[in-house]
Amino acid sequence: MIFPIRVLALTLLLAAPPLAAHQVEKVSASSPDAEKLPEDLFALPPGVWAFGRHLWQGDEPCAADGCEAGYTAGDLVVSVEREKKNVRILAGFRNCGSRAWNYHEIGDKASGRDTKAIAKSIRKAVKTSAKYCKVAAPTVAELDSRLLYPPAPQPAP
């Protein structure tokens, strides 16, 4: 009887929860681990997502190994960067040191489920940053994460 209880306890300790809640940690703005607000994104047209390989470098189209989506609304900026199979979401407000960010591992392409998960993470990052900046969180347009994965170039005939 004791053996099955020990096995169950060990299994519960070692098993990772499938959808663990996001943890919020306070990181000093001067810390090397703190994400920097991409000030260049404030130059984007407000209320629409912009896409590019690296938006701070210009409007070069997304590539197979990476893409950035940027969004602004008033003093809010949201950056969604994909590098290979990883996505980083960052949200912050102008003139506020608090930023919220999170990471996802998606894979070689984004599914509808990934789009929903990323949309939820964007809302959470905006809400968290707004809370710590003591401002109202604006509504952010939905991002179709499949747009972060451009179609592969077709070989010339």
Disulfide bonds with the S-S distance in Angstrom:
Cys62-Cys67 1.88
Cys96-Cys133 1.97
